[in-house]
Amino acid sequence: MEYILLILGICLLIGGIIGSIMPVLPGLPISWLGLLCLFFIPGIETNYWLLGITLVITILLSILDYFIPAKGTKMFGGTSYGIWGTNIGLVVGLFFPPLGFLICPFLGAFIGELINNSQDKKHALNAAFGSFIGFLAGTFMKVFYGFVLLGVFIWIAFKNFEIWIK
């Protein structure tokens, strides 16, 4: 049973990192569940502080991920049309992996701003650029934290190495 939980935990952590890149999958919660699997293995001491702190960070980063692309759009002068365009572009980008995740939010914000103010293409381009920067920042944040959770998992697993050699 220990090996099944260990393999399931690693698969969840890797799946969570992949899910951090794809906008629809909840990457960080999946990664956290992988870390949680490790603590169900008999013989590994459960550290509730570690689980609680990582859970709080996971929830905060998951919530922030919904606001960062919109804030990026707004920071660069975008309107609600650009923000909606970004969100629609994220969904449309799912059908065109892997470049769809990068191009579609940008195009969505650009088209949204053009719908709002069809005369000012420079303004629409700035808002689209802000959306792109926000999306990249959010993705980087999620992937980085996914690797942090993977590192914590590996550290705890190797710290309790004597369990695996029984």
C-alpha positions as semicolon CSV with decimal commas, in nm:
position;residue;x (nm);y (nm);z (nm)
1;M;0,000;0,000;0,000
2;E;0,290;0,236;0,075
3;Y;0,423;0,210;-0,277
4;I;0,081;0,274;-0,429
5;L;0,043;0,592;-0,222
6;L;0,397;0,698;-0,310
7;I;0,340;0,648;-0,683
8;L;-0,005;0,813;-0,665
9;G;0,148;1,110;-0,482
10;I;0,422;1,153;-0,742
11;C;0,170;1,122;-1,027
12;L;-0,055;1,383;-0,864
13;L;0,238;1,620;-0,813
14;I;0,353;1,586;-1,174
15;G;-0,006;1,614;-1,296
16;G;-0,046;1,925;-1,084
17;I;0,260;2,085;-1,243
18;I;0,119;2,005;-1,588
19;G;-0,218;2,138;-1,472
20;S;-0,049;2,461;-1,366
21;I;0,031;2,528;-1,730
22;M;-0,318;2,439;-1,854
23;P;-0,571;2,704;-1,743
24;V;-0,866;2,470;-1,686
25;L;-0,702;2,211;-1,461
26;P;-0,663;2,299;-1,092
27;G;-0,288;2,233;-1,089
28;L;-0,198;2,347;-0,739
29;P;-0,479;2,163;-0,557
30;I;-0,385;1,847;-0,747
31;S;-0,021;1,892;-0,642
32;W;-0,125;1,946;-0,281
33;L;-0,326;1,622;-0,288
34;G;-0,006;1,449;-0,401
35;L;0,171;1,584;-0,093
36;L;-0,123;1,472;0,122
37;C;-0,089;1,115;-0,011
38;L;0,257;1,097;0,142
39;F;0,117;1,154;0,490
40;F;-0,121;0,857;0,460
41;I;0,176;0,622;0,436
42;P;0,222;0,436;0,765
43;G;0,548;0,527;0,935
44;I;0,570;0,879;0,801
45;E;0,512;1,128;1,075
46;T;0,227;1,364;0,988
47;N;0,328;1,727;1,011
48;Y;0,001;1,915;1,038
49;W;0,176;2,252;1,031
50;L;0,337;2,173;0,699
51;L;0,009;2,046;0,555
52;G;-0,181;2,348;0,684
53;I;0,069;2,607;0,560
54;T;0,098;2,446;0,218
55;L;-0,283;2,422;0,195
56;V;-0,326;2,792;0,277
57;I;-0,060;2,890;0,022
58;T;-0,221;2,660;-0,236
59;I;-0,562;2,819;-0,183
60;L;-0,423;3,174;-0,195
61;L;-0,225;3,111;-0,513
62;S;-0,523;2,939;-0,676
63;I;-0,741;3,241;-0,603
64;L;-0,471;3,483;-0,718
65;D;-0,441;3,298;-1,046
66;Y;-0,786;3,418;-1,147
67;F;-0,701;3,782;-1,080
68;I;-0,347;3,816;-1,216
69;P;-0,425;3,813;-1,594
70;A;-0,714;4,054;-1,540
71;K;-0,494;4,282;-1,327
72;G;-0,226;4,271;-1,594
73;T;-0,480;4,377;-1,853
74;K;-0,610;4,655;-1,630
75;M;-0,257;4,771;-1,538
76;F;-0,177;4,827;-1,903
77;G;-0,495;5,029;-1,958
78;G;-0,742;4,755;-2,042
79;T;-1,113;4,768;-1,976
80;S;-1,363;4,501;-1,879
81;Y;-1,388;4,411;-2,249
82;G;-1,018;4,324;-2,250
83;I;-1,052;4,127;-1,928
84;W;-1,344;3,928;-2,069
85;G;-1,152;3,878;-2,390
86;T;-0,859;3,741;-2,190
87;N;-1,082;3,494;-2,006
88;I;-1,255;3,383;-2,325
89;G;-0,915;3,350;-2,492
90;L;-0,797;3,124;-2,209
91;V;-1,090;2,890;-2,271
92;V;-1,049;2,895;-2,650
93;G;-0,675;2,831;-2,608
94;L;-0,755;2,490;-2,459
95;F;-0,849;2,369;-2,805
96;F;-0,516;2,472;-2,957
97;P;-0,241;2,341;-2,726
98;P;0,036;2,428;-2,658
99;L;0,058;2,769;-2,827
100;G;-0,312;2,838;-2,781
101;F;-0,251;2,906;-2,413
102;L;-0,019;3,190;-2,505
103;I;-0,176;3,332;-2,818
104;C;-0,550;3,310;-2,747
105;P;-0,558;3,520;-2,424
106;F;-0,352;3,783;-2,603
107;L;-0,585;3,782;-2,904
108;G;-0,891;3,775;-2,679
109;A;-0,780;4,086;-2,491
110;F;-0,689;4,258;-2,818
111;I;-1,024;4,178;-2,980
112;G;-1,212;4,274;-2,662
113;E;-1,044;4,612;-2,654
114;L;-1,108;4,662;-3,024
115;I;-1,478;4,590;-2,967
116;N;-1,478;4,847;-2,687
117;N;-1,287;5,113;-2,879
118;S;-1,233;5,012;-3,240
119;Q;-1,033;5,324;-3,328
120;D;-0,741;5,286;-3,086
121;K;-0,537;4,983;-3,192
122;K;-0,233;5,089;-2,985
123;H;-0,441;5,095;-2,668
124;A;-0,584;4,752;-2,753
125;L;-0,233;4,618;-2,814
126;N;-0,111;4,751;-2,477
127;A;-0,403;4,586;-2,296
128;A;-0,337;4,259;-2,479
129;F;0,030;4,278;-2,381
130;G;-0,074;4,330;-2,017
131;S;-0,295;4,024;-2,039
132;F;-0,007;3,821;-2,178
133;I;0,231;3,939;-1,903
134;G;-0,031;3,862;-1,637
135;F;-0,090;3,515;-1,778
136;L;0,284;3,441;-1,786
137;A;0,330;3,570;-1,431
138;G;0,044;3,356;-1,300
139;T;0,168;3,048;-1,482
140;F;0,523;3,098;-1,357
141;M;0,393;3,138;-1,001
142;K;0,191;2,815;-1,020
143;V;0,465;2,607;-1,183
144;F;0,724;2,733;-0,934
145;Y;0,503;2,646;-0,638
146;G;0,423;2,307;-0,794
147;F;0,796;2,233;-0,800
148;V;0,824;2,353;-0,439
149;L;0,557;2,100;-0,339
150;L;0,739;1,830;-0,537
151;G;1,061;1,921;-0,354
152;V;0,887;1,898;-0,016
153;F;0,746;1,559;-0,117
154;I;1,090;1,427;-0,219
155;W;1,253;1,571;0,095
156;I;1,000;1,400;0,325
157;A;1,015;1,073;0,128
158;F;1,396;1,058;0,147
159;K;1,397;1,170;0,511
160;N;1,191;0,859;0,584
161;F;1,396;0,634;0,355
162;E;1,412;0,352;0,609
163;I;1,042;0,287;0,550
164;W;1,107;0,203;0,185
165;I;1,385;-0,050;0,243
166;K;1,187;-0,275;0,476
